[in-house]
Amino acid sequence: MSTIRRPWVSGSLAVAFVAALAAFAGTPVRQPRLEDFIAPPGSQQPIQPFMLHADLWRGIDQRARLDSTVYVLENGARCCRVLNRDSTWAVDYTWVYPHTLMPRRWYDARSLIRTGDSLKLADDADLKLTFGTLRIGVRANSLAQATREAYRQWPTEMPPELSGRLQLKLQRAENALAGKKDTEPHTEGR
């Protein structure tokens, strides 16, 4: 869950999201904001701690060592080289769930910006967001090949397995936004 300001940008900037919700073991970790990911396609960025987390991994081992340079694709995607595997790149596709000011559902970057614009949200709109990321492994010898493969495998909608894994994250975020000290979801009959 993140608070953002000034999320609506003009032009053809791509918004990429690769993030996680929780801080681990009491160690405070700066949570990502939407503007952390606004960059033109093809640009490079240094990897940030919140970029290391993915909610669902496909075709790549979770222990994979990732390069410290991340390349921005478009519409919420990034890729980087996997260091301990030859000819392998990690590609992240990310969806965003707004808890405030917008209809509550999962959006990819393009639909999030389109919906925000259609609702005429102010530049300083105070959105609360939860991020969900799918990371896949692609075989490629270069950034150009990895980019082509990332576009070829681009998911048209959120995979059901990812949606299922994100239910707990959403419940925790909702509890935190409601001001509850115990953010763990509780079921009846426990």
Rosetta blueprint (number, residue, H / E / L):
1 M L
2 S E
3 T E
4 I E
5 R L
6 R L
7 P L
8 W L
9 V L
10 S L
11 G L
12 S L
13 L L
14 A E
15 V E
16 A L
17 F L
18 V L
19 A L
20 A L
21 L L
22 A L
23 A L
24 F L
25 A L
26 G L
27 T L
28 P L
29 V L
30 R L
31 Q L
32 P L
33 R L
34 L H
35 E H
36 D H
37 F H
38 I E
39 A E
40 P L
41 P L
42 G L
43 S L
44 Q E
45 Q E
46 P E
47 I L
48 Q L
49 P H
50 F H
51 M H
52 L H
53 H L
54 A L
55 D L
56 L E
57 W E
58 R E
59 G L
60 I L
61 D L
62 Q L
63 R L
64 A L
65 R L
66 L E
67 D L
68 S L
69 T E
70 V E
71 Y E
72 V E
73 L L
74 E L
75 N L
76 G L
77 A E
78 R E
79 C E
80 C E
81 R E
82 V E
83 L L
84 N L
85 R L
86 D L
87 S L
88 T E
89 W E
90 A E
91 V E
92 D E
93 Y E
94 T E
95 W E
96 V E
97 Y E
98 P E
99 H L
100 T L
101 L L
102 M L
103 P L
104 R L
105 R L
106 W L
107 Y E
108 D L
109 A H
110 R H
111 S H
112 L H
113 I H
114 R H
115 T H
116 G H
117 D H
118 S H
119 L L
120 K L
121 L L
122 A L
123 D L
124 D L
125 A L
126 D L
127 L E
128 K E
129 L E
130 T E
131 F E
132 G E
133 T E
134 L E
135 R E
136 I E
137 G E
138 V E
139 R E
140 A L
141 N L
142 S L
143 L H
144 A H
145 Q H
146 A H
147 T H
148 R H
149 E H
150 A H
151 Y H
152 R H
153 Q L
154 W L
155 P L
156 T L
157 E L
158 M L
159 P L
160 P H
161 E H
162 L H
163 S H
164 G H
165 R H
166 L H
167 Q H
168 L H
169 K H
170 L H
171 Q H
172 R H
173 A H
174 E H
175 N H
176 A H
177 L H
178 A L
179 G L
180 K L
181 K L
182 D L
183 T L
184 E L
185 P L
186 H L
187 T L
188 E L
189 G L
190 R L
